[in-house]
Amino acid sequence: MKVSYRIERCLNHYDSNKWDLFVESSNNGTVFHRQDFLSYHPLDRFRRDDKMIYRNDKLVGVLPLSYERSSTGKIGYSPYGSSYGGLVTRTLSSQEIYSTWEFLLNELRKQDYKIINLVPTPLCYCKVYNINIEYFLLKMVKYKLVDRGISSVVDIDNYRPLSRFKRNVKKSEKFGIRVINSQDIDSFYTILLNTISDRHHSSPTHTLEELKYLKCKLMDNMKIFLGVWKDKPVSGVLTFENTSPCVLAFYNCYLSDYGHLCSLYKVFDYIVQYYRGKKRWLDLGLTDRFTSSYNWGLFQFKEGMGAQGFYRDYYLSLIHISEPTRPLYISYAVFCL
């Protein structure tokens, strides 16, 4: 049987629904690949060019993609405005993955793409471990490793917190901290603003309105866990999830005046127990990236939960790039077409 491929842009509500259903049933799709997540961005924030790849009229892959124009052509970004991007597929044979990449890269060349910045899905999010997507991509284009970050991930089935972490959990319990699965985005955002302004002197990635929009779209795939003391929320964690075996703790925060309550320890301990039997991994996010110094306190907090380091690699094409890519968007693989 003759095999034919075609590529289409995700343009309308029908395409978006088809896209999201595919991501949910894929091997390596995350909530950050879904159109209902990406749609929180204003239409003028990115030049979106999301690709749907068909093989014999069957959808076999999707690629969230945006671009900027340069003097030499288009510079693409996958993801744009989210944590992970890259090609999303169901479980395919090695030859099918190779053929899909070959077709997609040729089509992107025809559309004047010169560089693609890419963040593939980390392995802990894959239903079946498979590195063929990255392997064949990197065999087709020249690249070099330019940086390496560390993500901290807890194995929920083998959760063994260190003694210092357990002591702080017990300390919070003595103070009467209780944890609730809450819909109160306003209270959570107040705590988040306090944490980020005090510790980082910046603002959250999302506005309050954007988080409310995402909650409406994602429903139960976005959860808020609040640590409560005497009926007052004093800490919180916001998680994103979908059908993958990994849940991401995207935000964690506490009110600085109540830090002595150790409530965040209790919240994370509760989250691990909550997801036991539902998820395999709890991703605590990047612990180190693009920095010359180390936040040892952050390492210790995450390792106190038994978290282990997973490489997050950053690659750059060996082919000469006439225009530098933006450092904030260089993630895992940058390759020239």
Secondary structure, 3 states (H helix, E strand, C coil): CCCCEEEEECCCHHHHHHHHHHHHHCCCCCHHHCHHHHCCCCCCCCCECCEEEEECCEEEEEECCEEEECCCCEEEEECCCCCCCCCEECCCCHHHHHHHHHHHHHHHHHCCEEEEEECCCCHHHCCCCCCHHHHHHHHHCCCEEEEEEEEEEEEHHHCCCCHHHHHHHHHHHHCCCEEEEECCHHHHHHHHHHHHHHHCCCCCCCCHHHHHHHHHHHHHHEEEEEEEECCEEEEEEEEECCCCCEEEEEEEEECHHHHHHCHHHHHHHHHHHHHECCECEEEEEEEECCCCCCCHHHHHHHHHCCCEEEEEEEEECCCCCCCCCCHHHCCCEEEEC
